[in-house]
Structure formats: structure tokens, C-alpha cells
Amino acid sequence: MRMDRILVGMTMMLLLALPAAASDYTLGIFGNANEDETINMQDVTYTELIILEYRDRTELADAKHDDKINMQDVTQIELTILGKEKELTIIDEPGDAVTVRKPINTVVYVGHNAFVYETWRALGMADRLVGTTDRFVKPGGYRYSEKYYPELLTMRSVGTLQEPDFEEIVDLAPDLLYTDEVQYDIKSMAANKIPGLPVICMDIDPAHFTENARITGYVFDRRDEADEYIDWRNGWQDTIEDMTAGLSDDERPLVLMSYYTQGSNEFSVRSGDSPFHPMIVGAGGKNIGEDLIGNVKVDVEWIVDRDPEIIVFSAANTYCGYDFDDSSELAAQYDDFISRSDFAGVSAVVNKKVYFINYAHLCVGGASGTIAEAYMGKWFQPDIFADLDAQVMHQEFLEIQGVDFDLSEHGVFVYPE
């Protein structure tokens, strides 16, 4: 009888530790022993079976991140499941293992785009931010907005992306330094200036939204809130892309996405490896730059020869966004382009299918980027998206952000409306 119980117990352990169902990503947290998209009791069982040599060792089974897999790792996983872990080790965007001590009460954000801060605000933890870069807090900055980021107007600046002010960061004494910018190697700068301060480098862009938003929930003890935010964004994105998934190439209009400067004869094309390509495809279009790689600039002749059916220009915060109620500056950009003789024969111009959309608040957001996709769907496939109201979706997003802003009364985000 005793042997039967042992065999039954071992069988249950093996069943619990079966490989997880296929996932789009592996949650990059040590303790995710079976390398799926979450940490749960399956990881406890999987680690126990590694210890018993019934399963091959996985990198993330080393929950304590000490190059050993033993019962301490099992305990760490159990604590993580309960949300009572004292420390947590994650893998960030450059592939580094970063250990943070819990709880994290203060953080400095050497920020670039809005993805990260929007996620923090949606998760109800924006009050932990004690300093960020000029672009968010200085008038004229790329992400500055009195209406959308009112809480940042009095936030302390920690310099620029290229040159963070480490004296200011030391004075703020944060528990964590967070950046979404790989290019300037802020992690190495911080290691030299403030050794011992944990630094996470991780964006929450559209391509990695679900995984990195979930990691954020674990790091800042906001898991339930992260799941709700993920469900909201992914639910809308699935709704949009399900509507266009069955379209053939012939049913998709040829779309040029770029930005416009009055009088310019050179245009940057959103290429096939850009974050805007899946946005165009998801909205029911065919990207004119799908075969291009990187930041490609073309001339007027290149565009005329390819004859896009729709043109979308991303527009700067200097003449549209939350801080504008008057669309006259955006209209001036539109009128200037539409009246150019060199584009007069292009289908998008002939058929008045040239559009402008706010760049900083809509086109480059982990969740807010899905709003841009909805607006584009209305332009690319008006019949399919007839019953979808992009502004309603946008208003829902603002409620999640905790921003008191009525889109029916204020703001300029697209033109023509």
C-alpha cells in the first residue's frame, strides 16, 4: 500500500510537470522553471523533478540565481507565487539577469518613449516615480504634456537620455533605476557612477507588450493590475486584427506611412521591420515599405512611382495632441501636402485619403499604439470598421490611465476627423 501511494504521488508530480502548452513567449523571471508565460505550482513541481533528476535543468529553474538548483529554489518559487518574495531576478532586454530587492518604493526612469510610464500609471504605481528625463518634464520635450502628464510637471529632471544626471539620481536615492533605452548603454554608465544600484533596461513596446507588462507586474507587486491591463489591450488588438485577418492582398490598400515637413522632398518610409508595419497590416493595409529594412528615406519620385492609395503622416506634439483643441496647425500641414503639384496624380491625394495622426501619444505606445491601429482601420477598411468607434476605445484608455480628459471636448489627434 505504501509503495502504491508513492507511485501515485510520483505520477501526480510528473503530470503536474508536463511541458506547458505552447506560448508566444517565455516569462523572463527566474523561478519560471518550465519556461512558460507565468509562475505557478507547475514550476514548483518541475523544479522538484529537476532535483530528483526526472527533468533536465532549465536556466529559469534557478529561482535564487545562485547557479544551484535545490530546495531553496522551490521555496523561492512558492514565495513568488504568494507575492511574498524578498527579491526577484529577471532577464531584461539586453539579456542581463537583474536582481531587485522587494518592495520597490522609489524608481528613477531614464525614459525615452511613453510605453513604460503609461504601463506604470495603468498599474497604479506612478507615485513611485521620483525622477525622469527632460523629455517628460521640460516644456518642449518630446513627451511633455501638461494635460496628459500633469503629475510630471513638478517631477525632478535627471538630465537627458544621452547624458543622465547621476548626481541628481544619487540625491534621489531610488531603489531602482529603470531605462527603456539600449542605445546609450545607460546600464554601464550607472554601474560606474552608482555601483550597487539595480538597473533594469526594458521597454514595453507593442512587440513585447504582454511579456514585459507582466514582468513589470511581478517586479512592482502589481500582478493583478498588469493582467487587467494586458487583457484590455490584447482584447482590443485581437478584435481589430480578427476583423482584417482574412483579407487578401487585393483587398488591402497600399499604404505609405511617414512624417511630413512642409516643403520637404525627402520622406522616411516605415519599413517592414519597423514597429509600424504590424500596425498597418493589422488595420487592414498593405505597407508600401514592407520589403525595406531600417530607416529608409526616399524621394518624391519613389512615392509617385508606387502610387500609394492611402498616406498616413505621423504628427508631432508641437501641433496636435492633448494640449490642443484647435486643429488649424494640423490642417495647415494637410493643406500644404494635398496642394503640392508633385503629388497631384497620386491616388491617395486624388481620392483625399491623406491622414495625419499624433505620433507621441498614439503611434508609439505599448497599449496606446493599439488605439492608432483602430483609427487606421477606420481609414483603411471603413466598411469593416463601421461599428468600431476608435474614440470610445481611446476614452477607455484614458480612464485606465487615470487621466481626467474628455475627448469629445478636447484634444486633436487625427486629421481629417
C-alpha positions in Angstrom: 0.0 0.0 0.0 2.8 2.4 0.9 4.5 1.7 -2.5 1.2 2.4 -4.3 0.9 5.8 -2.5 4.5 6.7 -3.5 3.8 5.7 -7.2 0.6 7.7 -7.2 2.4 10.7 -5.8 5.2 10.4 -8.3 2.7 10.1 -11.1 0.9 13.2 -10.0 4.2 15.1 -9.8 5.0 14.0 -13.4 1.6 15.1 -14.6 1.9 18.5 -13.0 5.3 19.0 -14.5 4.3 18.1 -18.1 5.6 20.7 -20.5 3.4 23.8 -20.6 1.1 24.5 -23.5 2.8 26.4 -26.3 3.2 30.1 -25.5 4.2 33.1 -27.6 6.9 33.9 -25.1 8.8 32.7 -22.1 8.3 34.9 -19.0 11.9 36.0 -18.2 11.8 35.6 -14.5 14.0 33.2 -12.5 11.5 30.7 -11.0 9.7 30.1 -14.2 11.1 26.6 -14.2 9.0 25.2 -17.1 9.6 28.3 -19.1 6.0 29.2 -20.0 4.3 32.6 -19.5 3.7 32.5 -15.8 4.9 31.3 -12.4 2.7 28.8 -10.6 2.7 25.4 -8.9 3.7 23.7 -12.0 7.1 25.4 -11.6 7.4 24.1 -8.1 6.8 20.6 -9.2 9.0 21.0 -12.2 11.9 22.2 -10.0 11.4 19.3 -7.6 11.6 16.9 -10.5 14.8 18.6 -11.7 16.3 18.0 -8.2 15.2 14.3 -8.4 16.7 14.2 -11.9 13.4 13.4 -13.6 13.7 16.5 -15.6 16.5 18.3 -17.4 17.7 21.5 -15.7 16.4 24.8 -17.2 18.0 28.1 -16.7 15.0 29.7 -15.0 14.6 26.9 -12.5 17.4 28.6 -10.6 15.0 30.9 -8.8 17.6 32.1 -6.3 20.0 32.8 -9.2 23.0 31.2 -7.4 24.0 28.6 -10.0 22.4 25.8 -7.9 19.1 24.2 -8.1 17.9 22.9 -4.7 15.0 23.2 -2.3 15.9 26.9 -1.7 14.7 27.5 -5.3 11.5 25.6 -4.5 10.9 27.9 -1.5 11.7 31.0 -3.6 9.1 29.9 -6.3 6.5 29.3 -3.6 7.1 32.8 -2.1 6.9 34.3 -5.6 3.6 32.7 -6.2 2.3 34.1 -2.9 3.8 37.6 -3.7 6.0 37.4 -0.6 9.4 37.1 -2.2 12.1 39.4 -0.7 14.0 39.6 -4.0 13.4 38.7 -7.6 15.7 38.1 -10.6 14.5 38.9 -14.1 16.1 38.9 -17.6 15.9 42.4 -19.1 16.1 43.5 -22.7 19.9 43.2 -23.2 19.7 39.7 -21.7 21.2 40.6 -18.3 20.0 39.0 -15.1 18.9 41.8 -12.8 18.1 41.1 -9.1 15.9 43.6 -7.3 15.1 43.7 -3.6 11.4 44.0 -2.7 9.5 46.1 -2.2 10.5 48.8 -4.7 9.2 52.1 -3.3 11.1 54.6 -5.4 12.3 54.4 -9.0 14.1 56.8 -11.4 13.1 56.4 -15.1 15.7 57.4 -17.7 12.9 57.3 -20.2 12.6 57.5 -24.0 9.1 56.6 -25.1 5.8 56.5 -23.3 5.3 52.7 -23.2 6.8 52.2 -19.7 5.3 55.2 -17.9 1.9 54.5 -19.3 2.1 51.0 -18.0 3.2 52.1 -14.6 0.3 54.6 -14.5 -2.2 51.9 -15.6 -0.9 49.6 -12.8 -1.4 52.3 -10.2 2.2 52.8 -9.3 3.2 56.0 -10.9 3.6 57.6 -7.5 6.8 55.6 -7.0 8.5 57.6 -9.7 10.8 60.3 -8.2 12.7 61.5 -11.3 12.7 61.2 -15.1 14.3 62.7 -18.2 13.9 66.2 -19.7 11.7 64.9 -22.5 8.9 64.3 -20.0 9.3 67.2 -17.6 10.7 70.2 -19.6 8.4 72.3 -21.9 9.1 71.4 -25.5 10.3 67.9 -24.6 9.3 65.1 -27.0 6.9 63.6 -24.4 6.0 66.7 -22.4 2.3 67.3 -22.0 0.5 69.5 -19.4 -2.8 67.8 -20.0 -1.7 64.1 -20.4 1.1 64.1 -17.8 0.0 66.8 -15.2 1.6 64.8 -12.4 5.1 65.2 -14.1 5.0 69.0 -14.2 6.8 69.1 -10.8 8.8 66.0 -11.2 12.6 66.3 -10.8 14.6 66.0 -14.0 17.5 63.6 -14.2 19.0 65.0 -17.4 18.8 63.6 -20.9 18.9 60.1 -22.4 22.4 60.8 -23.7 23.7 62.4 -20.5 21.8 61.3 -17.4 22.5 63.5 -14.3 23.9 60.9 -12.0 24.5 63.4 -9.2 20.7 64.1 -9.2 20.0 60.3 -9.3 22.3 59.8 -6.3 20.5 62.6 -4.4 17.1 60.9 -5.1 18.4 57.6 -3.8 16.0 55.4 -5.7 15.5 51.7 -5.1 15.7 51.0 -8.8 17.0 52.8 -11.9 14.9 51.9 -15.0 15.5 52.7 -18.6 13.9 51.7 -21.9 16.9 52.9 -24.0 19.6 50.3 -25.1 21.4 52.6 -27.5 23.3 54.8 -25.0 24.3 52.0 -22.6 22.9 53.7 -19.6 23.4 50.4 -17.6 27.2 50.7 -18.0 27.2 54.4 -17.1 25.1 53.7 -14.0 27.4 50.8 -12.9 30.4 53.2 -13.0 28.6 56.1 -11.3 26.3 54.3 -8.8 27.7 50.7 -8.2 25.2 48.5 -6.4 22.1 50.2 -7.8 20.0 47.7 -9.7 19.3 48.8 -13.3 16.6 47.4 -15.5 16.6 48.1 -19.2 13.3 47.0 -20.7 10.8 48.6 -23.0 7.1 47.7 -23.1 6.7 48.3 -26.8 4.0 46.6 -29.0 6.2 43.7 -29.9 6.9 42.7 -26.3 4.0 44.3 -24.6 2.4 41.2 -22.9 5.7 39.7 -21.6 7.2 42.9 -20.4 4.0 44.3 -18.9 3.7 41.0 -16.9 7.3 41.2 -15.7 6.5 44.7 -14.6 3.6 43.4 -12.6 6.0 41.0 -10.8 8.7 43.5 -10.2 6.4 46.1 -8.7 3.9 43.8 -7.0 1.1 44.8 -9.3 0.4 41.4 -11.0 -3.4 41.6 -11.0 -3.4 45.1 -12.3 -0.9 44.0 -15.0 -3.1 41.2 -16.1 -6.1 43.5 -16.3 -4.1 46.0 -18.5 -2.8 43.2 -20.7 -6.3 41.8 -21.1 -7.7 45.3 -22.1 -5.0 45.9 -24.7 -4.9 42.4 -26.1 -8.7 42.2 -26.2 -8.9 45.3 -28.4 -6.0 44.2 -30.6 -7.5 40.8 -31.2 -10.8 42.4 -32.1 -9.2 44.7 -34.6 -6.9 42.1 -36.2 -9.6 39.4 -36.3 -11.6 41.8 -38.5 -8.8 42.0 -41.0 -7.1 38.6 -40.8 -9.0 37.1 -43.8 -8.3 40.0 -46.2 -6.3 39.1 -49.4 -3.6 41.4 -50.7 -6.0 42.7 -53.3 -8.4 43.8 -50.6 -5.7 45.7 -48.8 -5.0 49.3 -49.9 -1.3 50.2 -50.4 -0.3 52.4 -47.5 2.6 54.8 -47.2 3.3 55.8 -43.6 5.8 58.6 -43.0 6.1 62.0 -41.5 5.8 65.4 -43.2 7.7 68.6 -43.1 6.4 71.4 -45.3 8.5 71.8 -48.4 10.4 68.6 -47.9 11.3 66.4 -50.9 12.6 63.5 -48.7 10.4 61.1 -46.8 11.2 58.4 -44.2 9.3 55.2 -45.1 8.1 52.9 -42.3 9.8 49.7 -43.3 8.9 46.1 -42.9 11.0 45.7 -39.7 9.6 48.8 -38.0 7.0 48.6 -35.2 4.6 50.4 -37.6 4.5 47.5 -40.1 2.3 45.2 -38.0 0.1 48.2 -37.1 -0.5 48.9 -40.8 -1.2 45.2 -41.6 -3.4 44.7 -38.5 -5.5 47.7 -39.6 -6.1 46.1 -43.0 -3.5 47.8 -45.1 -0.5 46.7 -47.2 2.7 48.5 -46.2 4.4 50.1 -49.2 7.7 49.7 -47.3 7.3 46.1 -46.3 10.3 44.9 -48.3 12.6 47.7 -46.9 14.8 47.3 -43.8 15.7 50.0 -41.3 15.2 53.8 -41.6 14.9 54.3 -45.3 14.5 57.7 -46.9 13.0 58.1 -50.3 12.3 60.9 -52.8 9.1 62.1 -54.3 9.6 60.1 -57.5 9.9 56.8 -55.4 6.5 57.5 -53.9 4.8 58.7 -57.2 6.0 55.6 -59.0 4.5 53.3 -56.4 1.2 55.3 -56.2 0.0 54.6 -52.6 -3.7 54.5 -52.1 -3.5 55.9 -48.6 -0.9 58.1 -47.0 -0.6 58.4 -43.2 1.7 61.0 -41.7 2.6 60.9 -38.0 2.3 64.3 -36.4 4.4 65.9 -33.7 3.2 67.1 -30.3 4.1 70.6 -31.4 0.8 71.0 -33.3 -1.5 68.2 -32.0 -2.2 66.1 -29.0 -3.8 66.5 -25.6 -2.7 70.1 -25.3 -4.5 71.3 -28.4 -8.2 72.0 -29.1 -7.6 73.8 -32.4 -6.8 71.6 -35.4 -5.7 74.6 -37.5 -2.0 73.8 -37.4 -2.6 70.2 -38.3 -5.0 71.3 -41.1 -2.2 73.6 -42.4 0.1 70.6 -42.7 -2.6 68.7 -44.5 -3.4 71.5 -46.9 0.2 72.1 -47.7 0.7 68.5 -48.7 -2.5 68.0 -50.6 -1.9 71.1 -52.7 1.6 70.0 -53.9 1.7 69.6 -57.6 4.4 66.9 -57.5 1.9 64.6 -55.7 -1.2 65.7 -57.6 -1.6 62.4 -59.5 -1.0 60.1 -56.6 -4.2 58.1 -55.8 -4.2 59.0 -52.1 -4.2 62.7 -53.0 -6.7 62.3 -55.8 -9.1 60.4 -53.6 -8.5 62.6 -50.5 -7.1 59.7 -48.5 -4.3 61.5 -46.8 -4.4 61.4 -43.0 -2.4 62.8 -40.0 -2.2 61.1 -36.7 -0.5 62.1 -33.4 2.8 60.3 -33.1 4.0 60.6 -29.4 0.7 59.7 -27.8 -0.8 57.2 -30.2 1.7 55.7 -32.7 4.4 54.8 -30.2 2.7 53.2 -27.3 2.5 49.6 -26.0 -1.2 49.8 -25.4 -1.9 53.3 -26.8 -0.5 52.1 -30.1 -3.5 49.8 -30.5 -5.6 53.0 -30.5 -3.7 54.2 -33.5 -4.4 50.9 -35.2 -8.1 51.4 -34.6 -8.0 54.8 -36.2 -6.1 53.5 -39.1 -8.6 50.6 -39.5 -11.4 53.2 -39.9 -9.4 54.8 -42.8 -8.1 51.6 -44.5 -11.3 49.4 -44.2 -14.2 51.8 -43.5 -16.8 49.1 -44.2 -15.3 46.5 -41.9 -14.7 49.0 -39.1 -18.0 50.8 -39.5 -19.2 49.8 -36.0 -15.9 50.4 -34.2 -15.5 53.8 -32.5 -11.8 54.5 -32.1 -12.6 57.5 -29.8 -14.6 55.3 -27.4 -11.6 53.0 -27.2 -9.3 56.0 -26.7 -11.5 57.3 -23.9 -11.4 53.9 -22.2 -7.6 54.0 -22.3 -7.6 57.4 -20.6 -9.8 56.1 -17.8 -7.3 53.3 -17.3 -4.6 55.9 -17.2 -6.5 57.9 -14.5 -6.5 61.0 -16.8 -9.5 63.3 -16.5 -9.9 64.3 -20.1 -13.0 64.4 -22.3 -12.1 63.5 -25.9 -15.4 64.8 -27.1 -14.5 68.3 -25.9 -10.7 68.5 -26.1 -7.6 67.2 -28.0 -6.6 67.0 -31.6 -5.2 63.5 -32.6 -6.2 62.8 -36.2 -6.9 64.9 -39.3 -9.2 64.9 -41.1 -11.6 63.6 -38.5 
